Amino acid sequence: MRTRAVMGTNERGAMLIEVLVALLILLVVMVGVMQLFAAALVSSRGSDARTELSFRAQQAVEVIRMANAIVRSAGGNVPSALTAGKTGLTLPIAAPVQYRELPSGSSDAYWNFWGPNATGVIESENPRYVIGYEIVDGDTNGSPGTWLLRVVARPRRAGSYLEVKGTGQSNKVVRYVAAIPK
């Protein structure tokens, strides 16, 4: 004799409710996972931006160090490509330099030295970052016999991945310091 399982009247729809509850739990878990991915993406982009700023700051330091070394090795004779009128630097370094920003466009002074035509520290017009430098006397800062070259790189506009959350300001910066022998 064949028997058929018969559902009771109060069990109808139980399967549907179980599936809906399972889907709701899955949805909650997936939303949490997607938020983690979004946070990881923002963190990764911020890290990429900091890496690029660090690279540009280091590049500026190395260009200034190299130019100073070339002039010093030439006995103080400044090659025409390294004159103050072309670079914005007085070489060899003999005095502190107040904070200066590197050019950001072809109409700016010293663009041909810092821009794409020469050193390439600034890779294009209106770059995403601002690079500035200053030179201080290491003798007064605890590093006798050296000039301290301080380079600061920061995002040019708000809304970047280095923005201080919720402020609309990009005041996070990369600072790079190097010593140059006197």
C-alpha atoms as one frame of an Amber mdcrd trajectory, in Angstrom:
protein
   0.000   0.000   0.000   1.267   3.391  -0.926   1.213   6.207   1.554   1.481
   9.812   0.702   2.958  12.362   3.003   0.414  15.004   3.549   1.411  18.417
   4.812  -0.566  19.808   7.599  -2.342  23.050   7.012  -0.060  24.924   9.425
   3.120  23.791   7.608   2.208  25.287   4.250   4.565  28.164   3.356   7.171
  27.178   5.955   9.614  26.392   3.176   9.115  29.841   1.634   9.718  31.584
   4.952  12.914  29.572   5.536  14.216  30.534   2.083  13.386  34.215   2.658
  15.140  34.204   6.060  18.202  32.533   4.505  18.265  35.140   1.711  17.996
  37.952   4.259  20.944  36.550   6.229  22.945  36.206   3.011  22.112  39.796
   2.057  23.318  41.131   5.438  26.589  39.189   5.137  27.151  40.361   1.543
  26.584  44.018   2.476  29.246  43.689   5.181  31.697  42.077   2.773  31.084
  44.770   0.139  31.780  47.491   2.720  35.096  45.824   3.490  35.980  45.816
  -0.206  35.088  49.509  -0.494  37.234  50.384   2.527  40.132  48.361   1.128
  39.849  50.190  -2.211  39.972  53.625  -0.563  42.937  52.542   1.559  44.743
  51.190  -1.492  44.186  54.384  -3.480  45.442  56.467  -0.550  48.522  54.278
  -0.354  49.121  54.694  -4.089  48.840  58.476  -3.736  51.283  58.544  -0.799
  53.715  56.385  -2.762  53.594  58.751  -5.733  54.065  61.788  -3.493  57.044
  60.102  -1.791  58.576  59.294  -5.160  58.181  62.884  -6.412  59.636  64.307
  -3.195  62.604  61.953  -3.404  63.089  62.853  -7.063  63.196  66.583  -6.205
  65.776  65.930  -3.475  67.973  63.910  -5.820  67.852  66.567  -8.556  68.935
  69.284  -6.106  71.671  67.071  -4.633  72.935  66.126  -8.092  72.972  69.738
  -9.321  74.841  70.847  -6.209  77.367  67.995  -6.580  77.970  68.832 -10.257
  78.710  72.473  -9.441  80.928  71.543  -6.492  82.897  69.034  -8.563  83.376
  71.721 -11.231  85.091  73.906  -8.643  82.129  76.228  -8.301  81.765  76.844
 -12.028  78.059  76.686 -12.799  77.189  75.009 -16.111  74.717  77.031 -18.179
  71.983  74.412 -17.650  72.232  74.846 -13.859  72.206  78.627 -13.548  69.830
  80.191 -11.056  67.868  81.713 -13.933  67.068  78.258 -15.268  66.692  76.207
 -12.080  65.649  78.656  -9.382  68.584  77.339  -7.335  71.728  79.225  -6.380
  74.489  76.649  -6.711  76.584  75.592  -4.965  74.321  75.919  -1.966  75.829
  78.578   0.279  72.874  79.991   2.202  69.500  78.864   3.520  66.562  79.039
   1.099  63.042  79.964   2.182  60.204  77.635   1.179  59.601  77.611  -2.588
  57.185  75.634  -4.699  58.210  73.983  -7.926  56.477  75.196 -11.098  53.187
  73.636 -12.151  52.818  74.883 -15.706  54.779  75.842 -18.800  54.230  79.551
 -18.166  55.888  79.335 -14.719  59.515  80.288 -14.174  61.931  77.336 -14.188
  59.399  75.036 -15.919  61.967  73.979 -18.524  64.221  72.650 -15.769  61.677
  71.007 -13.450  59.054  70.003 -15.997  58.977  67.324 -18.696  61.779  68.879
 -20.745  64.533  68.154 -18.242  64.336  66.504 -14.840  60.742  65.352 -15.104
  60.058  65.883 -11.398  56.845  67.547 -12.512  55.457  65.211 -15.177  52.767
  67.422 -16.723  51.105  70.799 -16.514  48.738  71.226 -13.580  49.908  68.079
 -11.777  47.832  66.451  -9.053  50.352  67.475  -6.414  52.369  70.464  -5.201
  56.046  70.071  -4.380  57.940  72.644  -2.371  61.376  72.743  -0.779  63.471
  74.703   1.656  67.113  74.518   2.611  68.167  75.139   6.206  71.545  75.258
   7.879  72.235  71.893   9.480  74.762  73.481  11.850  71.923  75.170  13.737
  69.756  72.029  13.593  72.225  69.532  15.023  73.779  68.270  11.765  77.106
  70.092  11.518  78.699  70.444   8.108  75.467  69.884   6.186  72.580  71.673
   4.590  69.220  70.123   5.351  66.977  69.933   2.334  63.312  69.608   3.265
  60.849  68.695   0.534  57.095  68.680   1.049  54.685  67.049  -1.401  50.925
  67.389  -1.016  47.815  66.878  -3.133  46.835  69.950  -5.155  43.075  69.731
  -4.666  40.565  68.505  -2.159  38.707  65.317  -2.883  41.865  63.285  -3.284
  42.510  60.048  -1.490  44.736  61.905   0.954  41.935  64.217   2.049  41.316
  64.482   5.748  38.030  62.638   6.057  35.014  64.911   5.939  36.946  68.208
   5.890  37.348  68.772   2.149  40.995  69.658   2.818  44.066  67.832   1.612
  46.444  68.675   4.414  48.048  65.275   4.554  51.542  65.652   3.178  54.682
  63.674   2.523  57.816  65.202   4.032  61.237  64.147   2.830  64.460  65.365
   4.426  67.987  64.897   3.122  71.424  66.124   4.108  73.708  67.799   1.593
  77.371  68.284   2.530  78.577  71.882   2.743
